[in-house]
Amino acid sequence: MPDAPIVFRGLTREQAEAIVRFHEENGARATMIPDGTGLYSVSIIYPDTPPPPPPPGPGGPRLDGTFNTKYNTYFIALVPGGFYRSDPDDRSVRRSVRTNNPGALNISAWQRDRMGFVDVTGDDGAGNVTSIYSSPEYGVAAWYFLLSDRYGFGSSPGRSFTIDQLARRYAGGNASSATVQNYVNGWSQLAERPISRVSLDSDADMLNLARAMYKLESGQHLQINNDQILFGIQHERNGTLPAPPTRP
């Protein structure tokens, strides 16, 4: 764990309370601090980490991320100790990994308004221009929003869908049946338990689907952990996705 407290700023009361609950359940000491404007900061310290001297003003910066001067962005994992990448231009790394965008979502207008959106990659020559996020958890949250809102599965009966339905949407309206079936086969092979119908409200279903889809995009080597995936899913579902942590 980092030596400095983890601090989230600019939160609504609901967001702050959700972050406090999440980290306290994982053994941290979490403190919610009003900033006098109606918003809140949350300071988090995990066990075996001696509290540092109080920083000036409410809260303090996280020191476990990486600032990228080109993108003027502080790249970090929202889940302490989680995986992230800070160089979206490193072409030796798969796009879904280096962009903190596990679902490899190509840019669309709605993504530019997403929490944690940074920029886009260059075109890969095949028309793929991929969104860059400052944390993998924000990329997971955008992926969940894509399924629930843009694909409309949040309004489907039982808020559920089959992977065949998902593959048809994911492949695009002009995709061949062979392309659609390739997605279905790939996800089915990489899923850790049988996958057929998925509920947006089931953490187990969504984690199983996410890991399968993310493995397909990352070349089967998944570096983000389950806590990071669930953080993005749960906070997007509950409307409690926090603002990016303050950088030093």
Secondary structure as UniProt FT lines:
FT   STRAND          6..11
FT   HELIX           13..25
FT   TURN            26..27
FT   STRAND          29..34
FT   STRAND          40..45
FT   TURN            47..48
FT   STRAND          66..68
FT   TURN            69..72
FT   STRAND          73..75
FT   TURN            80..81
FT   TURN            88..89
FT   TURN            91..92
FT   HELIX           95..98
FT   TURN            99..100
FT   TURN            102..103
FT   HELIX           109..113
FT   TURN            115..116
FT   STRAND          117..120
FT   STRAND          130..133
FT   HELIX           136..145
FT   HELIX           146..150
FT   HELIX           153..155
FT   HELIX           157..159
FT   STRAND          160..162
FT   HELIX           163..171
FT   TURN            173..174
FT   HELIX           177..190
FT   STRAND          197..199
FT   TURN            200..201
FT   HELIX           203..218
FT   TURN            219..220
FT   HELIX           226..238
//
